[in-house]
Amino acid sequence: MKARNALKLIVVAGCIALASNVYAQASDSMSMASTPAASTWKGKATPADKKLARDVRKALSKAPNFNVSNVFVRARNGAVTLSGSVVDGSQIAQATEVTKGVDGVTSVSNKLTLYSRGNQ
């Protein structure tokens, strides 16, 4: 009986060690894969970047039936990233189209998600 318990303990310990090693390798490869994209966002936003982000946010706030309160806008050299959440799925595509229409925007990365309050 003691041998059986010891064997179970060894198997569990081996599984934990293997799982943590796989996780560490996956995390390392993911961070290296994202490094080039992250390096383009280093440094502070220029006044032009800040103005472009404000212009995009203002355009979104004027869009019909669009709630901009949970939307975050980041701009760098004309590339705009939208993040946060919206209450209606159609607003995700609407945000991209409105953003593309703002002067100075060269590209849009839309990372908006659908807001869900959960099961209440």
Backbone torsions as a table, in degrees:
resi	resn	phi	psi	omega
1	MET	NA	-43.8	178.6
2	LYS	-64.0	-37.6	179.0
3	ALA	-64.5	-39.7	179.9
4	ARG	-65.0	-43.8	178.1
5	ASN	-64.6	-40.3	178.6
6	ALA	-64.1	-40.9	178.8
7	LEU	-64.0	-42.8	177.5
8	LYS	-60.8	-42.1	179.8
9	LEU	-62.8	-41.5	179.7
10	ILE	-65.6	-41.7	179.6
11	VAL	-64.3	-44.6	179.7
12	VAL	-63.2	-45.1	179.2
13	ALA	-61.3	-40.1	178.3
14	GLY	-64.2	-41.6	178.8
15	CYS	-63.9	-42.1	179.4
16	ILE	-63.7	-44.9	180.0
17	ALA	-62.2	-42.6	180.0
18	LEU	-65.5	-45.2	-178.5
19	ALA	-63.2	-42.3	-179.3
20	SER	-68.5	-33.5	177.5
21	ASN	-67.2	-43.2	179.2
22	VAL	-64.0	-43.3	178.7
23	TYR	-60.7	-44.6	-178.9
24	ALA	-61.8	-41.9	179.3
25	GLN	-66.4	-41.3	179.6
26	ALA	-65.2	-40.2	179.5
27	SER	-64.8	-41.3	179.1
28	ASP	-63.5	-43.8	-177.7
29	SER	-69.7	-33.0	178.5
30	MET	-69.8	-39.8	-178.8
31	SER	-68.9	-35.8	177.6
32	MET	-69.3	-37.0	-179.8
33	ALA	-67.3	-30.6	-177.7
34	SER	-91.5	-4.7	-176.5
35	THR	-61.2	-46.3	-179.0
36	PRO	-60.5	-41.5	179.9
37	ALA	-66.8	-39.5	-179.0
38	ALA	-67.4	-32.3	-176.9
39	SER	-68.1	-23.2	179.1
40	THR	-72.8	-16.9	-178.4
41	TRP	-100.8	4.9	-179.0
42	LYS	-70.1	154.7	178.4
43	GLY	90.4	172.7	-178.5
44	LYS	-86.0	153.7	176.4
45	ALA	-70.8	139.7	176.6
46	THR	-78.6	165.0	175.3
47	PRO	-56.8	-35.6	178.2
48	ALA	-66.0	-38.8	177.3
49	ASP	-63.4	-43.8	-179.7
50	LYS	-64.0	-39.8	178.7
51	LYS	-65.7	-42.6	179.3
52	LEU	-62.4	-43.0	178.4
53	ALA	-61.2	-41.6	177.7
54	ARG	-64.3	-41.1	-180.0
55	ASP	-63.1	-41.6	178.9
56	VAL	-65.3	-45.8	-180.0
57	ARG	-60.9	-40.7	178.6
58	LYS	-64.3	-42.7	178.8
59	ALA	-63.2	-40.9	178.6
60	LEU	-64.9	-38.7	-178.9
61	SER	-67.3	-24.5	178.6
62	LYS	-88.7	-10.3	-179.3
63	ALA	-66.9	140.0	-178.3
64	PRO	-63.6	133.6	176.8
65	ASN	57.1	32.8	179.4
66	PHE	-115.6	123.3	179.0
67	ASN	-98.5	112.1	-174.0
68	VAL	-91.9	0.8	-172.0
69	SER	-62.6	-28.7	179.5
70	ASN	-110.0	22.3	-179.1
71	VAL	-110.1	131.7	179.4
72	PHE	-113.1	135.4	-176.4
73	VAL	-119.0	129.6	177.3
74	ARG	-128.4	133.3	-178.7
75	ALA	-129.7	138.5	174.9
76	ARG	-144.8	115.7	176.2
77	ASN	52.3	38.3	178.3
78	GLY	91.2	-15.2	178.0
79	ALA	-87.2	122.4	-176.2
80	VAL	-111.4	134.1	174.5
81	THR	-115.8	126.9	176.5
82	LEU	-104.8	132.2	176.3
83	SER	-140.7	168.8	-177.6
84	GLY	113.9	-151.5	-176.2
85	SER	-142.9	154.8	175.8
86	VAL	-129.0	160.3	-175.1
87	VAL	-88.0	-16.0	-177.6
88	ASP	-129.7	132.9	-177.7
89	GLY	-57.7	-32.6	-179.3
90	SER	-67.1	-21.1	180.0
91	GLN	-71.5	-20.4	178.5
92	ILE	-65.9	-49.8	178.1
93	ALA	-67.7	-37.5	178.7
94	GLN	-59.8	-41.1	-179.9
95	ALA	-61.6	-41.5	178.5
96	THR	-62.5	-46.9	-178.1
97	GLU	-64.5	-42.7	178.8
98	VAL	-63.4	-43.7	-178.3
99	THR	-63.4	-41.6	178.9
100	LYS	-60.7	-26.2	-177.9
101	GLY	-82.6	-4.0	-179.2
102	VAL	-84.9	132.1	178.5
103	ASP	-58.9	132.5	178.1
104	GLY	100.6	-13.8	179.8
105	VAL	-80.4	124.2	178.9
106	THR	-103.1	-27.8	177.7
107	SER	-156.0	156.9	-179.2
108	VAL	-129.2	127.5	172.0
109	SER	-110.9	108.7	-175.3
110	ASN	-98.4	109.6	179.0
111	LYS	-112.4	23.9	179.1
112	LEU	-68.5	146.2	176.6
113	THR	-122.7	165.9	179.3
114	LEU	-84.9	124.2	-179.8
115	TYR	-76.5	134.3	178.8
116	SER	-136.1	127.5	-179.0
117	ARG	-77.5	-8.1	-177.7
118	GLY	91.6	-171.7	-178.6
119	ASN	-93.1	100.1	179.1
120	GLN	-118.1	NA	NA
